Amino acid sequence: MTLAETDWSLAGMARRRDQYFSPGLKKFVPFAEPISFRRGRGQYLWDEAGNKYIDLLGMNVCISVGHANSAVAKAASAQADELPHCTTMFYHPVPLHYAEELAATFPKGHDWVVHLTNSGSEAVDLALMMARAHTGQTEFLSLHNAYHGPTAGAQALTGIAGFRQNVVQVPGISFVPEPNLYRGAFGNKIDSYLDAIEAAIKVSTPGRIAGMIAETIQGYTGIVEMPAGYLKGAAERVRAAGGVMVIDEVQSGVGRTGESFWAFESHDVVPDICVLAKGIGNGYPIGAVVAKREIAEAMADKFMFHTYGSNPVSCAAAREVLRLLREENLQKNALEVGGRLLDRLGDLKQRHAGIGDVRGKGLMLAIEFVKDRKTKEPDPELTAAVFEQTRQHRVVVSKSGPDRNVLRLVPPLCLNDKDVDQVADAFEACLSGAMKG
């Protein structure tokens, strides 16, 4: 069989996608017309026609230290040349070094162990299973509007209808209101959100639970940060009911928030289990469950592995990501550049009534569009119009939120001050174009 020459034409790609991709992937297309990216470098992307964009999506929050980072590519390539895959049936030093280095980034005073997976969704499924095995309980709590992934367990923990297939979901999941300070059920009353956890345990479970999962900052929900005191209070109530606290850092980890390497560190809480993926591999497929040893021990007597988990190529890349994050001070850059970008977005809000809220921390930011600031009625139509304009002004973002009225900004952590000015000017032009349209 002779391989066809790679066809970079949009028409050719659209035809093959429609004919050969599963229909389940059709929804995962952002723009009205298809777009293709041929190459990237740092925080920038170039489409098939050679147009340059600022990537504010980080290829779905996967790019942390920059597209086509030469150091990461070199580490992965060197490992691929030597041995591209080694099952966990056999010992290999690269995954073991990475597990050691990853565990060292977690709070001291605990015996952390690492189970490497292929993706964040697999990691969430494993965390759910691990919590149930450890506690001997099945009931689990998750948050309204949470997103944890499309696989069976992760989808069951996802509180957004648009991400749940019309099939029987994994049982034993109850949802509680997310503490959204902008439009949450209880406003800014943190105690009321915590009371809802206690109420759910009393009325939706036998009184004993396996655990609760929460993102430190809800990503697909539209960058909704857990307010101060909530995660600590939630963990206390969950542990009092016999459960463990699972923190999902798939989107918010590896310095993205700027304040701390893992976002939970800013909340005075230590998870029992933590789920990681996306930015830890900078585009190479890897996920991880980091857990306290006594919890992970519950799964020691039976086989539990992922065929490509602990892949040495991905682990070599992930090791280099950890090094670059430290040596290039990307966490500090996220804090400083993200702060300036948030200020510029706040200025836009002052001059455009359609913006109801701008929020976030570090380089995990959002713009929420509303029809009326008082009622906070979502405006998905304006959001879609602004979003379509971003393509013309060469910035890459994503529509997000349960009502699709949020633009999510999660760029590579190497975004710089010059980019901030260009992004702010682009959004100004996008808003003007959307209003005219």
N, C-alpha and C positions, 0 to 999 in steps of 0.2 A: 504494500500500500504506500502510495506517495502522498505526503502531506501537502495540502493546499497552501499556497502562499497566503500569509496573513492579510486579511482584508480589513483595512481600517476605515472603509467608507461607512458612514452612518446608515445608509440604506442597506448595505450588506449585513451589518451587525443587527439591525432591526429585524431583517428577514430571518436570520438564524435564531435570534432570541425568541421570536414569535413561534417559530417552527419546532425548535429543539429544547428550549427551556420549559420546565414544568410550569403550568398555569399558576401554581402557587406563588411564583416569583413576580407575577405581573403587577401586583400592588406596590412592589418595592422599586418604583421608578418615580423620581421627584418632579421633574419638569414636564410640561405639556408636550414638548418635543424632546427626543433623546439627546443625550450628551455623552461624550466619551473622552476620557483622559488618557493621553499617551505616555506622559512622563511627569515626574515630580522631582523637586529638589528643595529641601528645607520646608518652608511653609507655602511653597508655590506649586502650582500645577499647570500643565500645558495640555490643551485639548488636541484632537487629531488634526486640527487646522493650524496649530501653532499659537493659539491665543493663550496668554498668561493670566492666571487667576490666583487670588489669595485664598488658600484653603482654610476656611473657618469651621470646617466640619471634621478635619483630621481623619478623613476617610472613615467616618463613623466612630470617632474618638479612639481610633487604633494607632494613629501616628503621634508619638510623644516627642521624640528627639529629632524629627524631621524626615521628610520623604527622601528615599534613596541615600540615607546617611551612609557615608563611605565606610566608617568604622564598623557599623553594624553589618553592612553588606560583606565586608572583608572577613569578619568573624564567622558569619554564616557560611560564606563560600569556602573558607579554609576547612571548616568541619564537613561540609558537603563533599569536598574533594577526598576527605579521609574516610568517612563513614556517614552516609546521609540518614540512616535510621538504625536504631538499636532498641529492640523491645526491652521493657523493664524486667523481663525474665533474666536478663544478663546485666552485669554491672557496667556502668560507663561513668567516667569521672565528671563529664560536663554537666549532666543533670544534677549530680550530687553536689557539685560546687555551687550550682545555681540555687538549689534548695537551701544550702547553708547560708548563702549571701542574702537570699530573700527573707529567710527566717530572722536574720540579724537586723532587718529593718523594722521588726515588730517590737512592741513594748517589752522591756526587760522584766525579768522576774517570772517568766512563764516558759514552759517547755513547748516550743512551737514545732510542729511537723508540717510537711508540705506534701500534698498530693497533686501532681501535675496532670492537666487535662489538655484537650485540644481547643476548648472554647469556654467562654463564660457561661453559656447555657448548660454545658456538661458539668461545669463546676457547681452551678446552682443545684442541679439535680443531685449531685453527690453530697452537697451540704445538707440538703433535705433528708436524704437517706441516712447520712451520718448522724444527724440530730435524732432521728427516730430510732436508730439502732442503739445510740447511747442512752437515751432516756427510757426506752421501752414504751413510749407514747407515740401517738400518730397525729394528734391535732396540731395544727400550725397556724400562725397568724401572719398576715401580710397587710400591706396598706392599700387603700383605695388609690387608683391611678398609678400603682407601681408597675414597672416593667422589669422583668428578670430574664426574659428569653422565650424562644418559641418551642423548645423541647417539652416533653410531657410534664415533668415536674415544674420546670421554670414557667411554663405557660399557665399552669394551675395557680401559681403564685402571682401572676400578672393580673392587675386590677383594671384593665382597659379592654373594653369589648372588642375593639378593632384588632387586637392582637390575640384573641382567643377563638380558635376554630369551633365550629358547631359540632363538637364531639363530646363524649363523656370525659370530664376532666379528672385528674388524679384527686381522689377524695381527701377529706380531712383538713380543708383549707377554709379559714374564716378571715374576713376582711374588716379592718377598722379604719376610721377616717384619717387621712393623711394630714399632718399639721401644716397646712398651707396658709401662711400668714396673709397672703393676698386675697385668696378666695375660699379658704377652708370652711368647713361646716361650723367650727367654733371660733372663727376669727383668730385672735391672738391669745386665746385662753388655753395655755399649754396644759393646765391641770385638767381641763375638760377632755382633751385628746388622750391624756393618760388614763382618765376615768373610763374612757371608751375601751381601752385595753382590758381593764379589770372587768367591765361589763361583758365583753365578748367572752372572756374566760369563764365567767359565771353562767352565761346563757347559751353559748354555742359549743362548749366543750364539756367534758366530764369534770372539769376543775383542775385537771393536770394536763399539761401540754408538752409537746416535743420542743417547741421553740417559736421564734418570730424572726422574720427577715425584713430588713429595711435598708434602702440605699441611704448613704449619708446625705447625698444630694440626688433627688430623683431626676434622672436624665431625660428620658423620653417624655416624662410628664411635663417638661418645660423648665428644667433647672429650678426645682423646688428644694431649697435647703431645709434640713431638719433644724428647727429653732433650738437655741441653747436650753439645755435641760431635758429635752425630749428623749433623746436616745438613752441617756443615763437612767431616766425614770422608767422608760420602757423596759430596759434590761433588768432593772430591779423587780418589776412586776412579773416579767416572764420567768426569771429565776425563782421567784417566790412560788410560782406554779409548777416548778420542776423542770422548766425548759431551758434552752440555751439561746443566746442572742447571736444571730447571724447578720453580719454587716456585708452588704454588697458594695464593693469598691471598684467594680468593673470599669465604671466611667470616671469616678472621682479620684482615683488613686494616683500613685507615682508623681506626687507634687503638683498636680493640676490645680488645686485650690490655692496654692501659694503659701498658705499658713503652715501647713504640715505635709509630710510626705504621704501619709494616709489621712484622708479627711476625718476619720473618726477620732484622730488624736486631738482635734480641736474641740471635742465634745465631752471630754473627761469620762470616756467609756472605753473599756477594753472588750472587744468581741470574744466570744467563745470560738466562733468559726468566722473566717473572712473569705470572701469570694473575689478573685482577681481575674483579669483578662485584658483584652484590648491593648492599652498603652504599654503594658509590661513587655510586649513583644515587638512594638513599633511596626506592626504589619505582618510579622511572622505569627502563624497560628499557635497560640499557647494560652492556657488558662491555668488557674491554680486554686486549690482550697488550702488555706493555712489555718490550722486548728490546734487547739491545746491537745497535748498528747493523750491525756486521759479520755478525751472525747473520741479521738480517732481510734483508740484501742478497741472500741466496740466492734470495729469492722475487721479485726486482725485474723479471725478464724476462717474467713471465706475469701475466695478470689474476688478481687476488685481491681481492675486495671482498665486503661484506655489504650487501644492499640498504638496510637501515635502520641499518647501522653509521654512526657519525658523525652520527646524527640531531640536528639543532640544538636541538630541544626537550629531549631527554634530556641533551645536553651542557650546555645552559644550567642545567638542574637540578643536574647533577654539579659544575659550577663553583661553584654556591652551596653545595653540600655541603662542598667543600673549604674555602670561606671560613668557614662556620659551625663546622666542626670546629676550626679555629684560634682564631677569635674567642671562641667559647663554652667553650674549654678542655675539650672533651668527652673527649679522650684522658686527661687528668688525672682527670676525673670517673669515667671507666671504671675507672681504677686504684684510686681511693679507695673509691667505692661498691661496686665489685666485690669489693674486699678485705673490706669489712664484710659483704657478703652471703656470701662464702665462709666467714667466721668463724661466721656464724649457721648455715650449713649444717653446718659441722663440729660445732657444738653439737648439732644434730639427730642427727648420726651417733653421738655419744656415748650418746644415749638411745634409739636405735632399732637393734636388732641386724640388721634387714633391710637397713640401708644398709651396703654394703661399702666404698664409697669416695665421697668428694666431692673434686672437683678442678677445675682450670682456672686462668685468669689473666684479670684485668680483668673484663669482662662477657662472658666466654665460659666458662661453668661447667657442671658436670654432677653429677648424683646417680646412682650405680650401685647397683642392688638385687641382693642375693644371698640364697640360701637358707642359706648357711653361710659365715661370714667366713673360716674356715680353708681350705675347699675352693674358695671363690669361685664356687660353682656359680651361674650366672645365675638370677634369679627373674623371668621375664617376667610371671608371673601377678600378683605383688605390684605390679610396675611398672604393669601395666594397671589394677589396682584403684586405685592412688594417682592415676594419670593421670585416670581417670574422676572422681575426687573433685575434681581441680583445677577442673573446670568449675563445680562447686557452690560453690567458694570463690573463684571469679572471678579465677583466674590462668590464663594461656595458656602452655603449654609444649609440648614434643613428645617422643614416645617415639623412642628412637634406639638405635644400636648393632646389631651383627650379630645379637644375641640379643634385641633389643627390651627390654632390661632397664636402660636408661639414660634419665633425663629430662634434656633439654638446655635450658639457660637462656642465651639470647642476646638480651637485650632491647635496645631502643633505648638509645643511649649517654647519654640524658638521664635515666635512672633516678635516683631520689634516695634519701636516707637514710630518709625516711618510708615510701617504697615497700619498702625492705629489711625494715623491721619488719613491714609488712603481709604481705609474701611469706613471711617466716619463720613467722609465725603461721598463715598459710594452709597451709603444708606440714605444720606440726604437726597441724592439724585434718585434713588429707588423710590423713596416716598413721594417725591414730586412727580415722577413718572407714573406711579400707581394712581395718584389723585387725578392726573390728566386722563388716564386710560379709563 
